[in-house]
Amino acid sequence: MNWNELKATFGPTIAELQDEDRFLGFSATFDDMLFDYSRTQMTDDAREGLFDMLEEREFELIREAMYSGEKINVTEGRRVLHTALRMPEGTRMMADDEDIAATVLDSRAACYAFADAVRAGEYAAAAGAFTDVVNIGIGGSDLGPVLVAEALVADMDGPRLHFVSNVDGAALNQVFQTCDLSRTLFIIASKSFGTIETMETAKMALARMQDEVADASVHFAALTTKPDAAAEQFGIPAQRCFGFADWVGGRFSVWSPIGLPLMIGLGPQKFGEFLAGAHEVDEHFRTAPLGQNLPVLMACVGVWHRNGCGYPTRCVVPYDTRLATLPQYLQQLDMESNGKRVTVEGDEVDVATSPVVWGSAGTNAQHAYFQMLHQSPTPQPLEFMIAAKPVAEGFEHMQKILIANCFAQSQALAYGRSEKEAEDLMIEGGMGPVEARELAPHRTFPGNRPSTLLMYRELSPRTLGRIIALAEARCFTEGVFWGVNSFDQWGVELGKVLATDMLPHVEGRFSPDMVDEALSGPLAHYHGL
Ligand SMILES: O=P(O)(O)OC[C@H]1O[C@H](O)[C@H](O)[C@@H](O)[C@@H]1O
């Protein structure tokens, strides 16, 4: 099937597609997880066509190439092996002459040993055991750890975790104000150890710690592929520098030593459950037939919405405050991976690639932007998520309210309310017919707005590992549909280079006249403020 043929299958409304078999035919389960896409405009023909497209693109071959460590990140000449990061103890894996299993398991063991030592107070500051851990990192060296730390806050029993990402001093200042610095451990997390935001923030933290304690170096550890830079720039010794291979992409790195703050906060055992959940999804993604393969189905729905129906965004709404950061995490995962203009071969893509990913936790989202989702003339698909069980005993009733809201929104979006129904309802409620007729258009819901649902028993470390691994595998599959390299991010380079060039102008060392007209205006204005 080609893209035009896919578009041609778009037409029947969600209501028209419903029959008694719809749910069974358009949902799939993996253990306790349900992926329900019955309230979308997906038809049998569209789905068949999408499966054909995957076959034409040799999806299974590319998937296997990823798992077995072929260098599918061709523009950087790298393997893509985040799946290897969650392999269980005892696994053997070689790629060419590289012993992947040894690399992963040794580095995991070193991180676990350090995490245990920090938790037990065996590795401690002069003033005593560490009470606070501050992760300094940005992008993939921040978003994954932040997401997991927030989602599993109820499981945390180690030192308190803090995250400083932006070079904006506010977050670091807050750490300085609220933590007992004599018992605070700073972790500098940067794959490249060259990201300006992270490096500048870390320098500030080091300078402050040198004023605070006799041996500041004790308070620093590093997570990076460049241990020499960590030693050179911050004096961090090898035993507190946790390395990983360049085949761990930043946005896929929460499973690597980048997860060290989580290992300290949760403990290795729960972090291990998080890895195990992801590994289960890896096995499922690698072996389940297309029609029962959750990430494949999620990708088919994603591509259907983007390229079959033409929706420019997708709105992710977890009915779970603990997952409030998930939309941000997915923004990096999906938009940095698949927001591409050329194919792996370097030819311009002939179809729209990554949609805009956005969203926030429900029900809060309902009270903010759902108005637009229900009634704007531009529909956007939604992706709901919810746990069946509450965070702890005693909260069952609140969880039921959340679930009812999630289901109700999905119904309202799909089926809406006609003008006639709106008018009749108002008249039944005692309103006069003239006023009811006037108000009816405002109270009409057009419906036929798609949503999917991912439901699971509870948000445990294992489930969270599964949720993130599902998203990764979906992202990979969408990349195969679009024919792009999902594992580079050249699109972030230009702005970084220009920012470095711009600094002397902002500092006033170069005159505003030395830049082009478009910038000399704002620069001159800035200097006048
Ligand atoms: O971990 P680092 O090397 O400091 O990189 C941090 C982030 O910055 C870059 O700009 C990339 O866009 C991200 O993919 C990366 O995660």
Ligand as a Chemical Component Dictionary entry (heavy atoms), coordinates in Angstrom:
data_LIG
# 
_chem_comp.id                   LIG 
_chem_comp.type                 NON-POLYMER 
_chem_comp.pdbx_formal_charge   0 
_chem_comp.three_letter_code    LIG 
# 
loop_
_chem_comp_atom.comp_id 
_chem_comp_atom.atom_id 
_chem_comp_atom.alt_atom_id 
_chem_comp_atom.type_symbol 
_chem_comp_atom.charge 
_chem_comp_atom.model_Cartn_x 
_chem_comp_atom.model_Cartn_y 
_chem_comp_atom.model_Cartn_z 
_chem_comp_atom.pdbx_ordinal 
LIG O1 O1 O 0 24.017 13.810 27.665 1  
LIG P1 P1 P 0 24.500 14.960 26.869 2  
LIG O2 O2 O 0 25.629 14.601 25.961 3  
LIG O3 O3 O 0 24.852 16.120 27.776 4  
LIG O4 O4 O 0 23.345 15.417 25.934 5  
LIG C1 C1 C 0 22.138 15.925 26.405 6  
LIG C2 C2 C 0 21.133 16.145 25.285 7  
LIG O5 O5 O 0 21.576 17.173 24.459 8  
LIG C3 C3 C 0 21.499 17.144 23.067 9  
LIG O6 O6 O 0 21.252 18.419 22.590 10 
LIG C4 C4 C 0 20.593 16.152 22.421 11 
LIG O7 O7 O 0 19.611 16.766 21.643 12 
LIG C5 C5 C 0 19.951 15.186 23.363 13 
LIG O8 O8 O 0 19.666 14.015 22.659 14 
LIG C6 C6 C 0 20.821 14.867 24.537 15 
LIG O9 O9 O 0 20.173 13.951 25.372 16 
# 
loop_
_chem_comp_bond.comp_id 
_chem_comp_bond.atom_id_1 
_chem_comp_bond.atom_id_2 
_chem_comp_bond.value_order 
_chem_comp_bond.pdbx_ordinal 
LIG O1 P1 DOUB 1  
LIG P1 O2 SING 2  
LIG P1 O3 SING 3  
LIG P1 O4 SING 4  
LIG O4 C1 SING 5  
LIG C1 C2 SING 6  
LIG C2 O5 SING 7  
LIG C2 C6 SING 8  
LIG O5 C3 SING 9  
LIG C3 O6 SING 10 
LIG C3 C4 SING 11 
LIG C4 O7 SING 12 
LIG C4 C5 SING 13 
LIG C5 O8 SING 14 
LIG C5 C6 SING 15 
LIG C6 O9 SING 16 
# 
